[in-house]
Amino acid sequence: MVVRYKNNWIPTKTLEEMSGTTYDVLIVGSGPGGGAVLQRLCELWKNQGAKKIGILEMGDKLFHSHSLNIPTQNVNTARDVLLPDNSTVIGERLPQFSGARMIYALGGRSLFWNAATPRPIQSELNKWPIHRQELNVYYGMAEKLLHVTTDFAKGSSMQDRMLRRLHAGGILEAADMPLAFDMTPSRQGEVHSNPWYSSINALAAAQFDRPYDLAVNAYVSRVLTGNGTVSGVEVFSADKKKHTIRAKNVVVSASTLETPRLLLNSGIQGPAIGRYLTGHVSIIAIGTVSRRQFSDRLGNLAILKFETDESPYQIQILGPDQYFSYQQFEDKVLKDQLMVVYASFGRVESRPENRVYIDPSARDEFGVPLQQVQYSLSNSDRQTADKVAQGIRRSAAAMGVTLDESTLTLRPPGSDMHEACTCRMGEDPATSSTNRYGQIHGVQGLYVADNSVLPTLTAAGPVLSNTALAIRLADNIARQ
């Protein structure tokens, strides 16, 4: 006898049930941005029972937490087996963005991200259409939600010695890497079983504040508007049945590649929608160092060489071997030569010709036009890539690490999974898609809350900025 259980670790509703409700806020997408909007609204409206919040996820329920929290996984298996088995390489049909990979599931790519959470460089934030003091407040709120800490490698002799070597080598911007990792111990009945952050944490925090409606396998095909105001969405269920869900506010958090596709297929007007696609020039290099240089209390390695105005890139320095993060059940076997990984990301110019657009000749299973990407690196971007390679060499030399030069190759565009800016916020509708609160220019109640809304992408990964702007967006909706 085959028994099929409901996989019901989070309450869900059908689209039929949700179509009978008019929502105050309807969120499309459950990644970090959508999760942060949901969590903040449920916190603000904790005691306002009349408020109706809904969230739609295109994929199904997959994991109940970040992949590195699963007892059977470590960084190697999560990267090499679990991620390929549970993701879609959409770069296969995007030749100019060939490294692109999506995870269509509850939590999205936050189920697999490496959780590095540095703030963007201040000189770039000063150009954003938000006052620096206000941004500082929301970055603080995002860091609290994500449990950002710099203590992940605290007490590691390898961490301490390598940091000293980097500083002695003149790389003064190297420091303990900030990570979205909850280091609070479980005690007195309070459980902290999901230390690596994914937006499942935000969905859980929201659920314990107030009820909301969640539908999975819900394919939103169109945002519905009229007279300059949003009215809801058109959405398909897995059996291709179409539903209309009404909402006073719609927050789209479908991803940098999917959000402009949805807006353009909905007839939303805006010359900047889909433009300014930005990623990183990325190199992941490997080196080795003798274990005999360190004490028996080796520990792990989690260092970040922060971006500066002079060096527009960051380097995450991780190790040794797979022991940056590993399960308590594993025997920690360290060889004489320890592997050190340099995961580096360089800033790319934000240019309008780099864009996501609709290809009417290619349609998905629901008959909706797919997106296509136009993307290239400028001469300045290629110079930054050269600086990234030189920065890795300089860091390895300072640390006494023997670098494998054959690994110093540029990864295909999109491989970093940091793409951003296709619906960026700004004051001018000619060069931005949303206003300073993430609302689409000219459409009351229609918002964007994923990486696409970032005004620019620095060398820092986008999740912390996305989360900060999403919390701020929720506050703005609540004030309305």
N, C-alpha and C positions, 0 to 999 in steps of 0.2 A: 504494500500500500504506500502511495506517495502522499506525504503530508506537506502541505504548503502553508507556512505561517505568514502572518501579515507584515512582518518587519516593522512593527508599529512602535518604534521607540520615540516617535514624535507624532503628535496628532495631526491628521490631514483631513481635508474635505474634498469632495468632488467638485468639478466645475459646475455641475448642475446645481449643487447646493449653494455655491458662491454666486451664481448668476441671479439668485433671488435677493441679494443684498446690495445696497449702495454704500460703498466704502468711503470713509473720510480720506483714507490714504490707501492706495494700492501700489505695492512694490513689485517690480518685474526683475527677478534675479536675486539669488541668495548668496552671492559672494561677499567679500568684506564690506563693500559699500552698502548693498541692500541689507545685510545683517546689522550694520551699525545704525542705519536709519530706523530699522525695526526696533532694535534694542532701546534707542533713545526715545522714540515715540511711546513705547510701552512704559518706560520709566517716567516720562513726563505725564502720561495719561493714566497712571496706575489706578487712580481713584475716580476716573471719569468713565463710568460703565457704558455710557451711550456711544462712545467713540468706536468706530469700526475700522479695523486695520486688516488688510489682506496681503498675502505675498504669494507670488506665482513663480515656480521653478520649472524650467524647460526639461531638466533631467529628472532622474528618480532619486530615491534615497540610496546612498552608497555606503559611507562609513558614518559612525556616530561621532567621529572626532578626526583630528589631524592624523595622517597616516603614521607618523612617528610615535603616536600614542598607542598604536596597536601592538600588543605584546609579541606578535610573531614577526614584526618588522624591525629592521634597522636602516640606517641611511642608504646602505647598498641595495637591499632588497626593495625598499620603497621606491628608489630611483630607477632601478634596472628592471624590475618585474612589475610591481604594483602600478606605477605610473603608466608604462606602456599598455598594460592590460585594461586601464580605466581612463583612457584619454583618446582624443581624436586629433590626428595630425592633419589639420586643415591646410597646412602649408603645401600639401601635395597638389592643391589646385590654385595656389597663390604663388606663382613662380618668383615674384620679387620679394616675397615675405615667406620664404620656404621653410623656415624653422618654426612657424606658428603652430601651437598646440592648444586645444581647448579641452576642458573637463566639464561635460554637461551632466551635472549632478548637484544635489543639495550641498551647498558649501563651495562648489566650483573649485578653482585652482587653489583656494586657501587650504584645501585638504593636503596639499603637497608642497607649499612654498617653504623656503628655508628660514623664514621668520626673522631675517635681519631687518631692523627697524630704525635706521638712523634718520634724523631729521634732514631735510634738504638744506643745502648751503644757504646762509642767510642773505647773501648778496643777490641770489636769485629770487628768494621769497619777497624781497623788497620790491620786486617788479610786479608782484601779484596784486589783483584789485581788492585786497583785504588788508586792513591795517595790521602791522606786525604784532602789536599787543594782542589784538583779537586772535590772530593766527596762533600766537604763543599759547593762549588759553585753550584753544581747541586741540592743538598738538598734545598738550598736557592731558586733556580728557581722553584722547585716542590712546596715549601711552598707558593710561590707567585701565582702559578697557582691554587692551592687549597684554597687560601685565609686563610691560617692557622692563628688562633688567640688564645690567652690565655685569652681573655676578655669576654668569653661567660657568665660566672657567675659573672662578675665584679659588685660590689655593693650589692651582696647578703650577708645578715648578717649570714646566715647559712654557706655559703662558708667560710667566714672570720673566724668565730668561730671554725669550724671544722678543718681548716688548722692550727690554733693556737694550738688546742688540739693535733693534730698529731705531730707537731713539739715539743711540750712540752713532748710528749710521746717518743721522740727519733726517730721518723720517719721523718728524716730531708729531705728525697728525695721526700716527698709529695709536690705537687705544683699545680697551676691552670692547668687544662688539656688543651693541645693544640688540637684544633678542626678545621676541614676543613669547616668553616662556614663564609660566607661573611657578615660582620657586617656593610658594607657601606649602608647608608640610600638611598632610592630612592628619588631623587630631581632633579629639573630643567629638567625633561624629561628623565633622565637616570634611567632606571629601574633595580633594583636588586631583582628580584622576586624568584630566586633560591638560597637562602643562603646556604642550605646544599649541599655540592658538590657531584655531580656524574659525570661520564664521558660525560654525555649529555652536561655539561658546556663546556668541551673541544671540543666536536663536534661543538657546536655553535660558540665558539671562532674561530675555524678553518674555518668555513663556511663564517664568516664575513671577513676573510683575503683573501681567494681565493676559487674558486670552486673545489670540489672533487667529485668523483663518489662513491655512497653508494648503496649497494644491501643488502636487508634483506631476511630472509628465504633462505640463501645461505649456503649450507652445503658443506664445503670443505672436500673432501675425501682423497686427495693426494697432496703433494708438488712435482712438476716436476723438475727434475734435469738431467744434462748430462755433462760429462767431468768436474765434480767438480764445476759446476756453476748452480745456480737456473735459471729456465726458466719460471715458472708460477705455476698455481695450476689447479687441476681438481676439479670441483664443481658441485653439483646437485642443481637444483631448487626444489621447493616443489612438483612439479608433477613428480619428479624423472628423469627429463631430464638432461643429462650430458653436461657440458660445459668446455671448456679450456680457461683460462684467462692468458694471457702472461704478464710477468713482469721482469724487470731487477733486482729488489730487492723484496723479500718477507719477511715481518715481521709477525711472528706468535705470536699472543697474545690471545690464545684460553683458557687458564687457566692451572694451575699446573697439573690437571688430564687429560685434553684434548690435550694439546700441545704435550707431549711425545707420546700419542696415535697416533696423526696425523703423527708425524715424523717417528715412528716405522712402521706404516702402509705404509709409503712412501719409505721404504727401506733405510732411512738415517742411516748411520753407525756411531756408537759411543758407546763405552762401558759404558759411564756414563748416556746416555739418559734414562730417567725414574727412575734413581736411586737417592738416598739421599732424598727421600720424607720426608719432615719435617713439623710438625704442632706444636701445643701447647698443654701442659696439661692445662686444663681449668676448672675452678670452678666458678659458679655464685651463690653467697650466698646472703641471705636477712637478714636484721635486722631492729629493730625499735628503735626510740628515741622519747622522750617526746617533743612535740611542745613548751611547756612552757619554755624551756631553751633558746628560741630565741626571738628576737624582732618581732613586727608585720611585719616588712619589711623583711620577711623571705627569699624570692628569691629562687634560685635553687642551685643545688649541682653538680659540675663537677670538681672533683679532680683526679689527677693521682699520684699514688705512682710509681715513675719511677724505672726501673731496675737498679741494681748496681752489681758490681762484686761479692759482698757478698750475695746478694739476687737476683737470676737470674729469676725474675718474675716482672710483673707490675700488679697493681690493679687499675681499673677504679672505682671510687666511685661516684655514681649517685643518684639523688633524688631531692626533697623528693617525694615519691609515683611516679606518672607518670609525674611529672612536671619538670623533666630534660629538656623536650621539649614538648610543648603543643600548641594548636591552640589558637589564640586570641579570638575565639568565645566561648571557654569553660569557664564555671564558675570554678574558682579555689577553690575547697572545700577541706580544710585540716583538717584531723582528729586530735584527741589529741595525737595519736601515729603515727609518720611519718615513712614511709618505706624508708630504705636506701639500695641500691643495690651495691654489690661488684662483679664486673666482672673482673676476674683475668686470667692471661695467663702466663704460665711458659715455660722457654726455654727447648727444646727437642734436644738431640744429633742428629747430622746429620750423618746417617749411611747408607752405600751403600746397605745393605740388605733390607732397607725400600724402596719400589720401586713401580712404575707403570709399568705394562707389558701388552702385548697383549694376549687375550684369543681367539684363532682362533675358538673355539667351540661355542662362543657367538657372534652373529652379530646383528647390528641394522637394521632398515627398509631399508637402502640403501645397505645392504650386506657387510658393513664394520666391521671388527672385533672390538669388544668392549675392553675396558681396564679392568684389574683386579688389585687389590692392595695387596701387602704384607706389613704389618705394625705391629710393636709391640713397646712397651715401654721398654727401658733398665732399669736396676736397678737404674742408675743415674737419669733417667727421673722420676721414681717413688719417689725417694728421693726429687726431685724438687717439685713434686705434694704435698708431705708432707709439704715442706717449704711454698708452696702457701697457704695451709690451715692454717698453723701457722701464716703467714703474715696477712691473713684476720682476724684471731682472735685478733692479736696484734693491728691491725688498729682499729677494732671495739671497743676494750677495751679503747684505747686512746681517741676515739671520744665519749665515753659514750653511745655507741649503744649496745642494747641487741641483740645478734646474734642468729638466729635460727639454731642450730647445725645440724638439719636434712637436711639443704640445702647444707652442706659442702661435696658434693659428686662430684667425677670426672665425667665430661661429656664424652660421647662416642667420640673416635677419629674422627676428621673431623668436629665436631660440631662448632668449633671456626671459620671455614671458612677462616683460615689463612694459609692453606697448601702452601708449597713453595719448591724450590730447586731441582725439578726434571730435570731441564735443566740448571744447575748452571754454572756460568762463572768461568773461572780460566785459568791458564797457561798450565796445564798438561791435554792433551786429555784423559788420562787414568782415571782421576778423575773429569773431568768437560766436559760439552757438548758444551760450547761456549767459545770464547776468551773474553778478557776483555771489548770488545764492544758489546757483545751479539751475535756475528756471529758464527754460527755452525762451529766447527772445520772441515776444509777440504771442505766446500761448500761455494764458493764465492756468496755473495748476499743473503744468507739465515740467518735470524736473529730471535731471541726470545725476546719478550718484555712484559712478564707477571711475576707473582710471581715466576714462575718456574726458572727464570734466577738468582734469588738471590743466592749469594755464600753460605750464611748461614742465618738462621732465628733467630734473637734475640727474647726477650720477646715482643718487639714492633710489632704491626701489620704491614703487608707488604706493604700497599698501598703507603705510602710516599716513601719508597725505590724503589718500582716498578716504580713510576712516575719519580723519579730522574734519574734512569737508562734508562728509555724510552726516556726522553728528551736528555740524553747524546748519546743514540743510534742514534736518529734523527740527531743530530749535526754531528756524524761520517758519516752517509750516505750523508749528504749535502756536507761535505768536500770531499767525493769521487768524 
